[in-house]
């Protein structure tokens, strides 16, 4: 169950994400200001990227929700992947900037001014991000939105680093080791670099029309098998998922004597079953006669009755 009341549209969720990111940034910058901690400053720097990424996600979702037009006949769904790639790039650049701050803090260590006040503010921001990140990730997966999933993953990465910083910075006045502050900032940089790479990897896979996972392919095959009775087989199944839209094409073999209307009814039944379970789906079915059967893919059972072969004409061998 989501921890936040979500708008109906993905664009509305992205707008709410931007507002949450701005609030978290305000808290973290205040934590850095009162404490002077390099690690908390690094955490605030990462949150700046959260704000920029949320703004980019809002733009991308606005583009992705536009209907198909004469220039984009398959819709604008890939705008979400472009946003996610841009977000991953920003995250990686942020990791290098944080790493530079960590090196400078290591070379010139200084004690935090008011670590406990800074930790209280940073901890509040971390709890806010935890609730929002889980909600955003859940909504993104349910709505099959790459931009929302990438945003949720980014926010949650901020949570784990924030939790580690709360513990680590609390140890600085206890241990008296000032360089621990810079070491924690280096940890933040490495974690941010990891998340940025993962976001870019997944988004580039979407742009390259990578096939979905095995479980999704099995689900598609099961839907076709359950709704294709009357046909002989379905083969050469290809699919890709772009944002919330599933693109699917395959060949459907039917008896050669079957009427066009009957074959069309089978196609309609398969398409309705796919849309009922897969959501927005664009299906292209190429109907073929039984002589083109490959005896592979999805073989429907029982097979439809086919007329017996005509006996050879007299005088033929």
N, C-alpha and C positions, 0 to 999 in steps of 0.2 A: 504494500500500500504506500503510495507516494507521501512524502513528508510535507510537500507543498501542494496547494491547490493550483493546478496547471491550466493554462488557456487551452482552447480547443485546437488552435493551429500551431504548427511548428514555429512559425514566425513569432507568435506570441510568447512561446517558451524561450526563444532566443532573446527577445526583448527583456524578459524577466531575468534571464541569465546575465545580461549586461548590467542590470540594476544590482544584482547580487554581487557581481564582480567589483563594481564601483564601491559598494559598501565594505567588502572585504579589503580592498585596497586602502580605503580610508583608515580602517582599524590597523592594518599592518604598517602603514606609513607612520601612524601615530606611535606604534610600538617601537619602530626604528628610531624615531625622533627622541623619545624619552629615554631610550636605553643606549643608543649609540652603538649597538651590536652589529658587527659586520654580517653575522649570520642572519639576523632579523632583517637587515637591509637587503640581503640577497633574496630573502623570501618575499619582501615587498616588491623587489624588481621583477620577480617571476609573476606576481599578481598583476603588474602593469601589462604583461603580455596576455594575461587572462582577459583583461578589459579589451585590449586590441582584438584578440581572437573572438570574443563575444560579439564585438561590433562587426567583424568580418563574417561571422556565422549568421548574424541577423541579415546582412546584405545578401549572402548566398541563398538563404532560405527564401527570401523574398523573390529572388530570381527563379529558384527551383519550383516555386508554386505557380509560376506563370503557365498558362495553357500552351499547347503546341501552336506554332504559327507557320507561315510559309517558309521562313528561314530555319526553323527548328521543328521539323515535322515529327520528331520523336520526343518533343518536350525539352525542358531545361534542367532535367534532374541532375546532370553532372556538375552543375554549379556547386553543389554541396561538396563534391570531391575536391574541386578547385580550392574551396575555402579551407578544407581540412589539410590539403597540401601546404597552403600558405601558413596555416596555423603551426604545422609541424616545423616549417622552416623558421618561423619566428621563435619557436621554443628552442630549437638548436642554437640559434644566434644568442638567445638569452643565456643558455648554458655557458657559452664562452665568455660572455660579459661577467657572469657571476664568478666563473673560474678566475678571471683576472682580479676581481675584488678579493677573492680568497687568497690569492698569492700575495697581494699587497698587504692584507691583514696578517699573513703569516710572517712576512718580512718586517712589518712594523706593528707588533701587537700592542693593544691597549685595553685596559679593563672596561667593561660596560658601566655606564653611568648609573642606571636604575634598572637592573635586569628583571626584578620581580614585577614592576609596573609594565614593562615591555612584554613580559611573558603573559600577563593577564589579558592584555589587548590582543596579542597574537593568538592566544588560545581561544578567545572568543571568535576571532575570524576563522580559525581552523574548524571549530564546531559548526559555524555557519556553512562553510564550504563542504563539510562532510554531509550534512543534510541535503544541500543542493546538488552535490555531485552524484549521490546515489539516486536522487529523484530524476536528474537529467539523463543518467545512463539508462535507467529503467524505461523512461519515456522514449529515448532514442532507439532502443532495441525493439520496443513494442511497435513503434511507428516506422522502423527500418529507415532511420535517418542517419547517414554517415556524419553529418555536421553535428547533430546532437550527441551522438556517441563519442565523437572525437572531443567535443567540449566537455562531456562528463568525465572522460578519462583524464583530461588535462586538469580539471578541478580536483579530482580524487588524488592525482599525483601531488598536487599542492597540499592536500590533507596529510598524506603520509610524511612528506618532508616537514610540514608544520608540526606534526606530533613529535617527530624526532628532534626538532629544534627546541621544542618546549622542554624536553628532558635534557638535551645537551646544554642549552644555555643555563638551565637551572644548576648544572654541575659546575659552571665556571666560578661563581663566588665560593662554592664549597671546596673545590680543588685548588683554586688560586692559579690555575693554568690558563693564561690569557690566550695562548695560541689555539686552545680548543675552539674558540669562536671562529677562527679562520678555517679550521679543520671541518667544522660543521658546514660552513659556507661551501667548501669543496664538495662535501657530500650532496648538498643541494644541487650543485652544478652537474654532478654525474647523474643524479636521478632525473633532472630536467632533460639532459641529453638523451637518456634512455627513452623517456616518454615521447620526445620529439621524433626520434627515429621510428618508433612504433606507429605513431600517427601518420607519418609520411609513408611508411611501408604499406599500411592498409589502404590509404587513399590512392596511392599510385596503382595498387592492384585493382581498385575499382575503375580507375581511368583506363586501364588496360583490358577491361572487360574480362577479368578473371572469373572462371566458373565458380559457382557457389560451392559450399561444403557438401560432403557426401550425404549428410542427413537431409539437407534441402533437396538434393537431387532425388533421393529415395522418396521423399514426400511427393514431389512432382510426378514421378513414375507411378506411385500408388494412386494418385488422383486420376491420371490418364487411364490406368488399368481399370479403375472402378467405374468409369463413365464411358468407356469406349466399346461397350458390347454391341455387336453387330458388325464391327470391323474385324480384320484378320490380324493385323499387327501394327505397331508404331515403332519406327526406327529413326536413326539419325537425329536423336534429340539433342538440341543445343539450347542453352539458356545462359542468361546473365542477369544480374540484379543491379540496377542503377538507382540508388536512393530508395524510394518507396515503390518503384516500378520494377516488375519482373518482365523481361523480354524472353519469349520462348518460341522456338519453331521446331517442327518435326514433320516427318512423312507418315501419313496414315494410309495403310493398305486396306482396300475394301474389295469385295467381289466385283469382278468385271461387269456383271450383269446388274449391279445395284444402280438405282436411279440417282440422279444428281440430288434430288430433294431428300432422299433417304440418307445419303452421305452427308449432306449439309446438316441434317438433324443430329447426326452423331457428333459432328464438329461442334455444333452449338452446345450440346450436352457436356462435352469435354471442357469447352471454354467456360461455361457456367460453373462447373465444379472447380476449376482452377481459380477463378476469381473469388468464389465463395471462401476458399481456404487460404489463398495466397495474397488476397487483396488486389491492388491495382496490377493488372496483368495484360500485356499486349501479346496476343498469340497469333502465330501464322502457321497454318496447317496445309501441307501440300498433299492432296489426295491422289493416290496411285491405284491402278488395277492390280489384281492378285498376281498377274504374271511378273510383277516387279518385287514381289515379296523377297526379303533377304533371310527370313527365318531367324531373325535376331531382334534384339531390343525387347519390346513388350509384345508378347504373343497373347492375344485374347482367347479366353476359353469359356464356353465352348465355341469352336470356330463356326461361323455361319455356313449353312449348307451351300455347296456350289454345284452347278449342273454337271452331270457326267460328261467326259470328253466325247466328242463326236467320233464315230468309227471312221477309219480311213476310207476314202472313196475306192471303188473297185478299180482294179488295174494299177493302183499305186503300191509301191513297196515301202 
